[in-house]
Amino acid sequence: MDLVSGNSKKRRRVGRGNGSGKGTFCGRGMNGQNSRSGGGVRRGFEGGQMPLFRRLPKRGFNSRVGRRKKYFDYVNVGELDVLEASGTIDIEFLKQKRRVAPNARRVKILGAGEVTGAYEVRAHAFSAGAAKKIEAAGGKAVVV
């Protein structure tokens, strides 16, 4: 039962005889593609006319270099203290602590936050700020 009367409409049941007002053709009309089972046209179809998305000029550049791009998982230096590491932090340690994806191949350390512990951080890349902060805290930034 609805809380407010009139806030929902009953579904019209079609094909239940002519007395219902929606018998015989069930509101689909007599002929044509949409009157038939499975009828209808795909999205963007304009009755055979050249569709809009094909009439408009294409713009931009689709780079094929993206396939060779090196994808990284990122960790900020501010998160290194929270991980409760003792000495060395590498990709296996970060996977174990669930800080990067289990299938991560490359890790880049970024410079957001502060680091207080002296860690030897082994990663595939470091931002300039991150390397500076790690070394200022007495640690070492090692590129693998």
C-alpha positions as a printed NumPy array, in Angstrom:
array([[  0.   ,   0.   ,   0.   ],
       [  1.354,   3.4  ,  -0.947],
       [  1.751,   6.038,   1.737],
       [  0.45 ,   8.787,  -0.545],
       [ -2.39 ,   7.988,  -2.906],
       [ -1.588,   8.657,  -6.542],
       [  2.187,   8.415,  -6.254],
       [  2.368,   5.307,  -8.41 ],
       [  0.422,   4.112, -11.404],
       [ -0.628,   0.547, -12.073],
       [  1.059,  -1.1  , -15.037],
       [ -1.14 ,  -1.379, -18.155],
       [ -1.598,  -5.074, -19.019],
       [ -1.752,  -5.418, -22.777],
       [ -3.09 ,  -8.264, -24.889],
       [ -5.946,  -9.159, -22.527],
       [ -8.873,  -8.706, -24.91 ],
       [-10.487,  -5.78 , -26.674],
       [-12.629,  -4.914, -23.664],
       [ -9.481,  -3.852, -21.804],
       [ -8.73 ,  -1.161, -24.373],
       [ -5.379,  -2.741, -25.223],
       [ -6.311,  -5.885, -27.107],
       [ -5.601,  -7.068, -30.677],
       [ -2.543,  -4.914, -31.502],
       [ -1.7  ,  -4.042, -27.884],
       [ -0.866,  -0.401, -28.59 ],
       [  1.801,  -1.252, -31.172],
       [ -0.161,  -0.321, -34.293],
       [ -0.929,  -2.642, -37.205],
       [  2.242,  -2.812, -39.278],
       [  5.853,  -1.823, -39.243],
       [  9.056,  -2.877, -37.614],
       [  8.008,  -1.909, -34.105],
       [  4.741,  -3.847, -34.293],
       [  6.572,  -7.127, -34.612],
       [  8.221,  -9.303, -32.025],
       [ 11.887,  -8.422, -31.686],
       [ 11.268,  -5.263, -33.693],
       [ 12.981,  -1.97 , -33.127],
       [ 16.137,  -0.282, -34.298],
       [ 19.573,   0.019, -32.755],
       [ 20.701,   3.107, -30.905],
       [ 21.577,   5.972, -33.249],
       [ 19.669,   4.486, -36.239],
       [ 17.998,   7.175, -38.347],
       [ 15.937,   5.115, -40.767],
       [ 18.768,   4.555, -43.207],
       [ 19.813,   8.198, -43.306],
       [ 23.493,   8.689, -42.548],
       [ 23.536,   8.88 , -38.74 ],
       [ 24.67 ,  11.996, -36.932],
       [ 27.719,  10.356, -35.376],
       [ 28.954,   9.461, -38.88 ],
       [ 28.125,  12.863, -40.387],
       [ 30.156,  14.833, -37.866],
       [ 33.909,  15.226, -38.341],
       [ 36.141,  13.231, -36.059],
       [ 38.595,  15.203, -33.941],
       [ 41.53 ,  14.439, -31.723],
       [ 44.381,  12.022, -31.665],
       [ 44.25 ,   8.408, -30.585],
       [ 47.676,   7.54 , -29.282],
       [ 49.025,   4.062, -29.921],
       [ 51.872,   4.765, -27.5  ],
       [ 49.503,   4.095, -24.588],
       [ 49.994,   0.366, -25.098],
       [ 53.664,   0.699, -24.152],
       [ 53.014,   3.09 , -21.273],
       [ 54.443,   2.093, -17.91 ],
       [ 51.579,   1.868, -15.447],
       [ 52.364,   2.439, -11.775],
       [ 50.653,   1.945,  -8.435],
       [ 51.268,   4.993,  -6.27 ],
       [ 52.146,   5.351,  -2.584],
       [ 52.685,   8.65 ,  -0.76 ],
       [ 55.62 ,   9.069,   1.62 ],
       [ 53.147,  10.059,   4.332],
       [ 51.837,   6.491,   4.348],
       [ 55.204,   4.863,   4.993],
       [ 55.175,   5.576,   8.762],
       [ 51.696,   4.057,   9.119],
       [ 52.877,   0.747,   7.616],
       [ 54.993,  -0.05 ,  10.706],
       [ 57.99 ,  -1.061,   8.655],
       [ 61.346,  -1.977,  10.105],
       [ 64.155,  -1.001,   7.762],
       [ 63.33 ,  -1.895,   4.185],
       [ 60.128,  -1.167,   2.268],
       [ 59.767,  -2.84 ,  -1.132],
       [ 56.95 ,  -3.877,  -3.461],
       [ 56.441,  -7.234,  -1.72 ],
       [ 56.079,  -5.497,   1.644],
       [ 53.541,  -3.06 ,   0.18 ],
       [ 51.556,  -5.965,  -1.304],
       [ 51.623,  -7.762,   2.033],
       [ 50.287,  -4.636,   3.778],
       [ 47.647,  -4.319,   1.013],
       [ 48.794,  -0.841,   0.092],
       [ 49.202,  -1.749,  -3.605],
       [ 47.286,  -4.231,  -5.732],
       [ 48.322,  -7.894,  -5.445],
       [ 49.167,  -7.924,  -9.163],
       [ 51.064,  -4.602,  -9.09 ],
       [ 54.224,  -4.634, -11.18 ],
       [ 55.573,  -1.131, -10.674],
       [ 55.39 ,   1.218,  -7.711],
       [ 56.074,   4.947,  -7.665],
       [ 56.555,   6.83 ,  -4.411],
       [ 55.013,  10.31 ,  -4.367],
       [ 55.842,  13.21 ,  -2.053],
       [ 52.553,  13.977,  -0.268],
       [ 52.837,  13.935,   3.521],
       [ 55.78 ,  13.665,   5.889],
       [ 58.018,  10.72 ,   6.752],
       [ 59.835,  10.43 ,  10.091],
       [ 61.338,   6.938,  10.029],
       [ 64.655,   6.141,   8.347],
       [ 63.612,   3.552,   5.755],
       [ 65.355,   2.068,   2.776],
       [ 62.588,   2.382,   0.193],
       [ 62.975,   0.235,  -2.918],
       [ 60.617,   1.217,  -5.748],
       [ 60.554,   1.577,  -9.521],
       [ 60.271,   5.378,  -9.434],
       [ 60.284,   8.319,  -7.027],
       [ 59.06 ,  11.845,  -7.416],
       [ 61.758,  14.435,  -6.686],
       [ 59.97 ,  15.587,  -3.531],
       [ 59.536,  12.044,  -2.238],
       [ 63.224,  11.158,  -2.649],
       [ 64.2  ,  14.406,  -0.907],
       [ 61.901,  13.733,   2.077],
       [ 63.056,  10.116,   2.479],
       [ 66.724,  11.135,   2.474],
       [ 66.061,  14.092,   4.814],
       [ 64.592,  11.632,   7.336],
       [ 67.805,   9.565,   7.19 ],
       [ 66.517,   6.946,   4.771],
       [ 67.507,   5.834,   1.287],
       [ 65.511,   5.936,  -1.979],
       [ 66.645,   3.008,  -4.159],
       [ 65.378,   2.664,  -7.735],
       [ 64.939,  -0.986,  -8.759]])
